[in-house]
Amino acid sequence: MIVVVGIGAGGWDEIPVRHQQLIRESAVLLGGKRHLDLVPDVSGQRREAWPSPLREGLPTLLGSLPTDATVVALASGDPLVSGIGTTLISLLGRENVRIEPAVSSVALARARMGWPAESCVAVSLVGRDVSLVARELAPGRRILALSSDESTPASIANLLVTAGFGASTMTVLGDLGAEAETARTATASAWDGESPRLNIVAIDCTGAPALGWTAGLPDDVFENDGQLTKRDLRASALARLAPTPGERLWDVGAGAGSVGIEWMRAHPSCTTTAVEASPERAARIARNAARLGVPGLHVVEGRAPDALAGLPAPDAIFIGGGATRPGVVDACLAALPPGGRIVVHGVTLETEQLLAGLYKNRGGELTRIAVETTSSIGSFTGWTPARTVTQWAFAANP
């Protein structure tokens, strides 16, 4: 059993007596160097700093610990808020880790700003891409961004300016809970200077109306070379794919990545593996994902079905291109779990015949979607039809 004890930035004297006792009585004390330096020496106590890189080095460190002695790990504030507690539970299991939290940095930041919990969102940028903030941008939105280090505030400011939110107010809260606690406020467009290494950025958003989380973003927000699942078709496909928190999508023949990107924008815990054979398009997908606030989208450069081997199992699959390639649909159907959903689009007669056969043999829903948009005809306005798309949607029995 490892006991994870949360401590604040105020030093040893501000740690609750019960937590001090746990720390003193432990045979092994784990933590970052900063945390270990806060604790007075204890005779005979083994102390180990976290390895670097952390995730790769932890199994070796944990394997060296005694099984019959008390082990305490030190963490900042609440160990389950972007903390070591989450990592230890994922490696050891809930039954082998006990959490003893202190006041989290998020709670302290809300208190300093006077922001009720229900009025703001926390986004962890610890070891993550600052582009995650982009998904949350909207006029009047309040965001608490947990920084990786002193460079994060400037990166956030640059992102806000690029996204048209340069008038947003940023407050960098440094060393929360310590005697040397600081707060500095400026608009994103005026941000300059240095920030403390330990900081949280409170963002009060001011900007133009932002992109929504409902499926069907405007086509022009996606960089593309024409290989793009257009807005109305994308909304139809995502309605049937039904993104649900924690689920993974395979976006096969991803093109510009629009379906997989919108899948991830539906909820922060949704993930996507986009499979694309073209190196140029694969790079373009990554750029689109970062700009639209889902930098964690995983791009696999390769051609299905071979590129599907060994991928994390999907909960839903979209095939936007290459359905007639031998083995693609069969491999996707074989990967579909109970309750999983698949949507396939086709514009050619050959793909339409394939989808008609799948509908006949497996059921599901077969739909032809024709979209027309207005355009000029001389001094008048008329309708211009796009290619009709055949859509097959199927859900596996739960």
Disulfide bonds with the S-S distance in Angstrom:
none
